Amino acid sequence: MAGSPQRMLTLLSLLQTRRDWPGRVLSERLAISDRTLRRDIDHLRELGYRITAIKGPDGGYRLDAGSELPPLLFDDDQVVALALALRGAAASGAADAEASLRALATVRQVLPSRLRHRIDGATFTTLPADSAVVVDSGVLMGVNAAVRAREVLRFDYASVGGDPDTTPAARRAEPHHVVFGNGRWYLVAWDLDVDDWRVYRLDRLTPRTPTGPRFSPRTVPGGDVSDFLAARFKGAERGIGWPCVGEVVVELPAREVIPFVHDGIVEELDRCRSRIVVGSWSWVALAASIGRFDAAVTDVAPRELADAFAVLARRFADVAAPDRPPG
């Protein structure tokens, strides 16, 4: 039988993995008697862990959250994962850099030498997400609280691209989801002033107090918040596809095209030609993205994409010959 300290650590680890544990199952897992199990539970309570006894025929135990932070238990892999997550959190925009470094220093200080060596040896450079923005923790917690309580959120919002000297607009919305992606925090909400779904950046949002009345949650269009956001970011109303999708043949080998077509299709026609099927939020934007390949283009479809190439050609021609009268 394992010694008492090691056995209690194993017991604590088990209690942390699920909400309720039948006493009989715990005794079997630890290979101890019910009496010894009760004694170990009492020892953990003395250390500050709030463990509730569950009554009934299959009575057992539950580890509850307490008012103070008791000693935490992590296995080696969990500690390494935690340290790496803290190190990369600031660069991703998911947390304040100073707070992350202080938390990492606190964790590292109490680690055994074998784990400190593993963490210190994991040297890497984290590339920040595009335009990563850190959100004030008070704003993040306040918006999340309104989402959980299903209370109308009143807030001031500075529009993207707006005049920084302009007073932020006052908004009222039913908050539904807080989402983090590509270095930014977003709020998906039903705007009560425009009677439509809107996506707000939390770094431009300042909650007001108190919040408004409770509301019954609506269903996000399509039923999936990830698909809804993907569609909005691509300029579509629903679905995860681009609103404008076209295809062309470019005079380039597939190996030179593939690295730049992230969510499209590249078909190798021969050693020097490739067919590309790709999308964008508008036909002109799609034509411009294809123009970056700096190669001859043929077999353009549909007609809207060909017309967009003509629009760009006229615009670029005007730039190349500024003295020419408008055509």
N, C-alpha and C positions, 0 to 999 in steps of 0.2 A: 504494500500500500504506500502511496506517495506520502511524504511528510505533510504536516498540516498547512504550512505557508503555501507550498506548491499546490496543494489540493484546493485551498481557498481561492488562489488565482485562477485555477481551472474552473471552479464554480462560478466566479465572477464573470469569466469569459463566456460561459454558457448562458448566464442570466442576461448578458448584453446582446445575445444573438436573436432572441425572440421575446415576445411580450409576456407570455405565461408559460411556466414550466410546472407540470405535475411533479409532486414530491417524489413519487415512486420512480419516475423516469430519471430525475436527477440522482437519486440514490444508486440506480443501476449504472448510470454513466460514470459515476465516481467510484463505484464499487465500495460503498460505505453503507452503514445502517441508517435508518431514519433518525435515530437519536443523534448520531454524529453529524448528519446533515443539518439538523436543527441547531446544533452547537456552532457549526461553521456559519450558518446564517446569522446567528447572534453576533459572532465576531465581526462579520462584515457590517452589521448595523452599528457596532461600536466605532467602526472606522468612518462612519458618516454616510454609508449607503442606505437609502430608503428602500427597504425590501418589504413588500406587503404580503401577508399570508392570505391565500385564497381558500375559502371554505368550500365544502362540498365533498361528494364521494371521491372525486379525483383532486382533492385539495393540493395546492402547490404554492408557488411563490412568483412574485412579480417585482422586477426592479423598476422603481419609480424615479422620476426626476426630483431632486431635492432643492432646498433653498440655498445650499452652499455647494461648492464644487469639491467633491471627494477625490481621492486619488483615482486617476484614470488608468485603464489597462489596455495596452495595445500589444499585438505581437510584432515581431521584427518587421515583417513586410508592411504592416499597417503604418508603423512609424516612418519607414522610408517613403511610403506613398504620401503621407501627411507632409513631410518635409519638402518633398519635390513639389507638391501642390502649392504650398506656401511660397516657395521660391518663384514659381511661375505665375502666381495669382496677380501680382501687380502689373506685370507686362501684358497680361491678357485684358486688363481693364476691369477685372472682376473684384478687385479689392484695393484698398489704399496701400501704397508701397511701404510707408513707414510702419503701419500696423502689421503688415505681413512679415516684415523683417524682424519686428519685435517679437511676434509670435514664434517665428522660427528660432530666434535666439533663446527664447524661454524653453522651447521643446529641446533644443540641442543641449542646453545646460544640464538637464537631468538624465541624459542618455548614457548608457554604458559605452565604454570606449569602442567596442566592436561596431556599434551602430553609428557613432560619430564618424568613424573612419569610412563607413559605407556612404554616409550622406556627404561628407567633405570630398570624397572621391568622385562623386557624381557631378562633375563640372560640365556645364552646358550653357549655351547662350539662347535665350528665348527671344524670338522675333515678335514684337508686339503686333496685335491685330491691326488692320487698317484703321487709322484714326481712332485708336482705343481711347475711351473716355471713362474716367472714374466718377461714379455717382456718389454724392454725399450719403453716408450710411443712414442718417436720419430720414432723408427722403425715401430711400429704398425701404426702410422698415415701415415708415408711415403709409406708403402706397400699398405695401403687402398687407398691412393690418386692415386697410379698407377693403382689399380683395377678399380676405378671409371673413371679415364681418359682413360682407355684402352691403356696404354702405356707400351711398353716392359720394364721390370724391369731388371736392371743390379745390381748384388750383389755378395758379397763374402760369401761363405758358408762353415762352418766347419762341416764335416760329423760326424754323430753319431758314437761314438766308435772309432773315428780317433785319431791320435796322436795330443795332444794339442799343441805341438811345431811346427806342420806342418802348412805351410801357407794355409789359407782357399782358396778353389778353386773358380775361377771367373766363374759366371754363367750368362746366359741370358735366360729369360723366359717370357712368356705371362701370367701375373697374372690374375686369374679368381675369386677365392674365398678366403677370410680369414675366418678361422673356429676356434672356441674355444671349446675344449672338454677335460675332464679328466685332468684339470690343465695345459694344454698346448695350445698355439696358433700355428696354422698351415696355410701354404699357399698352395693352390691347383693351379698348374700352368702347362702350356705346355712348356717343356724345349726345347728351340730352338737348343741346341747342340746335343741332343739325339733323337729329333723328337718323343717325347713321353710325357705322363702325369707323373708328379712327385708331391710328397707331401713333403714340407719343413717345418721344425720347425723354427718359427720366432726367438726364442732365440738363434739360431745358424746362423742367417742371418744378414748381414750388407749391407744395400742398398748403391749403388753408385749413384752419380749424374754427369751429368743429366741422366734422363731416356731416353729410346730409342724411336723409332717411334711408332705411333699409330697402332693398329691392330684390325682386325675384330674378335670378340670372337668366339671360337669354342664351341661345345657342350660337356659337361662333359660326359664320357661314362655312358650310362644308363639314362642320362638326369637329375639325381638327385645327388647333391654333397654329401648329407648325406649317401646315399647308396654306392656311389663310395668310400668314406672314410672308411665306415664300411667294405667293401670288401677288401680294401688295408690293413687295420689293421689286417684282418684275413688271409692275404696271398692269397686272391683270386683276379681274374681280374675283376669280376663284380658280381652283386648280393650281398645279405647280409648274405648268408650262408657260413659256413666253407668249405674249399676245401676238407677236409677229415672228413667224418661222419661215425661212426660205432656204434655198439650196443653190449652189453655184459649183462650177468646176474651175479650179485654180491651177495655173501652170507651175506647180511645185510638187515635189515628192511628199508622200504622206508623213515621213519622219520629220519633215520641217514644219508641218502644219499641226500635228497632234499636240505638241506642248502648249499651243495657244488656243485650242478649242476645248474648253473645260467641260461644258455640259452639252456639247453637240456631237455629231457623228462625222467621222472622217473615213471615206472609202478610197482605197488605193486603186486607181484606174490603170496606171502603168508606172514606169520608173520616174516620170516627170509630171504626172497629173494626178490630182486628187479631187474627189467630190466631197463637198462640205454641206452638212445640214445643221443649221444653227439658228438661234433665236435672239431676240432683243425686245426692248419695250416699245420701239417704233421702227418703221421701215427705214427711215433715214439713219437712225442709230445702227441698224443692222448693216446697211450698206457701208457706213463709215468703218465698222469693225472689220468687215471683209477687206476694205481698202488697205488696212495696215499690213497685209501680207506682201504688198509691193510686187504684185505679179499679175499677169494677164488673167482676166476672168471671162468665162463663157458659160453658156447653158444656164442662164439666170432664170429662176422661177421662185415665186409667181410673178405676175405682171407688176404688182405693187412694189416688189423689190427692184425691178428694172427701172420703174419710174423714180424710185428713190435715188438710184445711181445718177439719173439724169438731173435731179435736183442738186445733188452734190457737185456734179460736173459744172453746172452753171455758176454755182457759188464759188468754186475754186477758180473758174475762168475769170470771174470778176476780180478776184484777189490778184491773179497773175497779170491782169491788164486793167488796173484801176482807172485809167483814163477812158476806157471804152464806154460809150453810153449804155445804159441798161437795156437788155434785150427782152 
